[in-house]
Amino acid sequence: MKLKSLIIACLLIFMYGCSKNDKSEDTTPTSSSISENYDRSFTLTLNDGKNLNMQRNSEGFDIEDNNKAILFTFFTTWCPPCKAEIPHLVSLQDKFKNELRIIGVLMEERTADEISEFIKMYNINYSVAYGESNFFFAKALGEVVGIPYSVLYYPNGKYAIHYIGLVPEEMLESDIKKVIS
């Protein structure tokens, strides 16, 4: 009976992800550190030293130099469902490297060394955004309610679909194929 309860609890965690309240430390920036104008342009800092300039519009986001579909996945390094999702994202990035760009959006403060170590540990082959702009991006989306939280956009930046919690790779692949065709 205890084993059955444990299995059900684990399944619920993986299906619904981690909420912001799962971690006692508050990683949300203060309201004075982020402008309330979510239509202004902003820049995501990527682990490869590049930047991604974006601006919200009525259909999604204008994304500088974008010619691929983009899957943004919001995560933290301490979230079990987020870690479980990584191999699927790596596989999808390999499979659709010419049509899709995956960007992990880190929702906690970490040093560049900590991020590099995490990327190596999980063999991540996609870009990881870090810094205060990630929190602005989450608010511009209308709040990220839990993690993992993913949003898929067409190559033109138009919103396609979003996901809350761990999503099966097959489901992501099916939606990606619709967006890139």
Secondary structure, DSSP 8 states (H G I E B T S, - for coil): -HHHHHHHHHHHHHHH-B-GGGSSS-----GGGS-S-TTS-EEEEETTS-EEEEEE-SSBEEETT--SEEEEEEE-TT-HHHHHHHHHHHHHHHHTTTTEEEEEEE-S---HHHHHHHHHHTT--SEEEESTHHHHHHHHTT---SBSEEEEE-TTSBEEEEEES---HHHHHHHHHHHH-
